[in-house]
């Protein structure tokens, strides 16, 4: 349910880094590491100075 809501939010506002971050967290919780990595990379590209984004990327990659 959370993933569906976030996908809809992403469609409405694709430039919102926080949505991509939350989607990455949701996907990671489902062990969908590759999809989570794609989403966190988008979030980082949109807001490169967000420490929590960098931390999640490290968690996904480890």
C-alpha positions as CSV (number, residue, x, y, z in Angstrom):
1,X,0.0,0.0,0.0
2,X,2.8,2.4,0.9
3,X,4.6,1.7,-2.3
4,X,1.5,2.3,-4.4
5,X,0.9,5.6,-2.7
6,X,4.5,6.7,-3.2
7,X,4.4,5.7,-6.8
8,X,1.4,7.9,-7.3
9,X,3.0,10.8,-5.5
10,X,6.1,10.3,-7.7
11,X,4.0,10.6,-10.8
12,X,2.4,13.8,-9.5
13,X,5.7,15.4,-8.4
14,X,8.7,13.6,-9.9
15,X,11.1,16.3,-8.8
16,X,10.4,15.7,-5.1
17,X,13.5,14.1,-3.6
18,X,11.8,13.1,-0.4
19,X,9.3,10.9,-2.3
20,X,12.2,9.1,-4.0
21,X,13.9,8.7,-0.6
22,X,10.8,7.3,1.0
23,X,10.2,5.0,-1.9
24,X,13.8,3.8,-1.6
25,X,13.3,3.0,2.1
26,X,10.1,1.1,1.3
27,X,11.7,-0.9,-1.4
28,X,14.7,-1.7,0.8
29,X,12.3,-3.0,3.5
30,X,10.9,-5.4,0.8
31,X,14.5,-6.5,-0.1
32,X,14.2,-4.9,-3.5
33,X,17.8,-3.5,-3.4
34,X,18.2,-2.7,-7.1
35,X,15.0,-0.7,-7.3
36,X,15.8,1.0,-3.9
37,X,19.3,1.9,-5.3
38,X,17.7,3.5,-8.4
39,X,15.3,5.6,-6.3
40,X,17.9,6.8,-3.8
41,X,20.2,7.8,-6.6
42,X,17.4,10.0,-8.0
43,X,16.9,11.5,-4.6
44,X,20.6,12.3,-4.3
45,X,20.7,13.8,-7.8
46,X,17.8,16.1,-6.8
47,X,19.2,17.0,-3.3
48,X,22.9,16.0,-3.1
49,X,23.5,17.6,0.3
50,X,20.9,15.5,2.2
51,X,22.9,13.4,4.7
52,X,20.0,11.0,5.3
53,X,19.9,10.2,1.6
54,X,23.7,9.4,1.6
55,X,23.2,7.2,4.7
56,X,20.4,5.2,3.1
57,X,22.5,4.7,-0.1
58,X,25.3,3.3,2.1
59,X,22.8,1.0,3.8
60,X,21.4,-0.2,0.5
61,X,24.9,-0.9,-0.9
62,X,26.0,-2.9,2.2
